[in-house]
């Protein structure tokens, strides 16, 4: 009976102090970078920007009316 208590105490110490808890990895969020529209100068996030000929535009209207 004494050995059982000693084993349970050792397992408790290991569980609470020594064991590393598995950490859930949080998905990395992509950074939003604000980019200036080539035509009108409004800043738009890189996720929403329209790229044409290597230049960034805020909308289809700005992209068409070069």
N, C-alpha and C positions, 0 to 999 in steps of 0.2 A: 504494500500500500504506500509506503514511504517513497519507493522508486517511482510510482505512478505520479505522485505529487511533484517530485523533483522534475520528472520529464515534462509535466504540464507547465511548471514554472519556467523551464528552459524554453519551451516552445512559445510561451507568452512573451518572454523577453525578446526572443528572436522576431516574433511577429510584429511587436509594437516598436522596437528600436532598431533592429538590424536590417530587416527585410526592406528592400526598396519597393515602393509601391509602383505598379505599372502606370506610367503616365500616358494619357491619351494625347496624341499629337493633334494640335489644332491645325486646321487647314490654313495654309498661308494665303493671305489676301494679297491680291496684286495692288500695288500702289497706283493711285490715280494721280496722274500728272496733268496739270493744266497747261494746255497748248493754245497759243494765239492763232486765231484764224488769219490766213494770209490776206484775205480781202478786207474784212471789216474790223479786225483787231479784237474781236470778242474772244475771251478765254473760254475754252471748252475742254472737258476731260478727255484724256487720250482714248478712253473707251467709246466715247460718243463721236469723236472726230472722224471726218471723212478724209481719206488720203487719196490724192490724185497727183500724179507726176512728182511725187516726193514732197508735196506741200500739204499742209493741214487746213481743212475748212470746217466751219461750224455747221453748215447746212448744205443741202443740195443746191439751193439758190445761189449761195456764194461760190460754190464749186462751178456752176454753169456760167455765171457772169464774170468770168475772168476778165 
